[in-house]
Amino acid sequence: MWLYCYLIAQSGQINKCVVNGETTFSQRPCADDGELISIKPHSIANKDAAGRVEKLNDALDEVSASNRLSDLQKEERALIKEIERYDRMRNRDLKSLQAKKFRAKNNLAGAEWEQSISQEMQSVNMKYSSKIEVVKSKLEIVSNQIRSLQQKGVH
């Protein structure tokens, strides 16, 4: 019954009625003599509950930020590995082309072939350089986000 009264108390007032010797509570006025009771929410309990909710929300925010930092750090490591992989691939391809270019010097027709290989080497270098630049741009964004979280005290 008191729980019912507590729930009704959101309106701030409740009617206490006595019918046939039995006490009841209602939002509607009593038919006979009734008593209008003003009910105030228990402010200390509400403040305490609000404080606990705020602490829980703060803890949740902290965990979320910590998880975000961890995810960004993993992404940062993956991007660094991707840059290193592109660099290895570029070096491998250029080394292969340099070997071709060296073989081209050993015959008369090699001069034209050597020029073609030089153009191919430039193309390979540009291809990997542009891929590396794209990844470096992503890495810069991720690194800035990591620094921002760390400056806010996130670990």
VENQUI-V246208 format. One record per backbone hydrogen bond with DSSP energy under -1.0 kcal/mol. NH is the residue of the N-H (numbers start at 1). CO is the residue of the C=O. If there is no record, write none. Layout:
# VENQUI-V246208
NH/CO
NH/CO
This chain:
# VENQUI-V246208
5/1
6/2
7/3
8/4
9/5
10/7
11/8
12/9
14/37
15/26
16/35
17/24
19/22
22/19
24/17
26/15
35/16
37/14
39/12
43/41
46/42
47/43
48/44
49/45
50/46
51/47
52/48
53/49
54/50
55/51
56/52
57/53
58/54
59/55
60/56
61/57
62/58
63/59
64/60
65/61
66/62
67/63
68/64
69/65
70/66
71/67
72/68
73/69
74/70
75/71
76/72
77/73
78/74
79/75
80/76
81/77
82/78
83/79
84/80
85/81
86/82
87/83
88/84
89/85
90/86
91/87
92/88
93/89
94/90
95/91
96/92
97/93
98/94
99/95
100/96
101/97
102/98
103/99
104/100
106/103
107/104
113/109
114/110
115/111
116/112
117/113
118/114
119/115
120/116
121/117
122/118
123/119
124/120
125/121
126/122
127/123
128/124
129/125
130/126
131/127
132/128
133/129
134/130
135/131
136/132
137/133
138/134
139/135
140/136
141/137
142/138
143/139
144/140
145/141
146/142
147/143
148/144
149/145
150/146
151/147
152/148
153/150
154/149
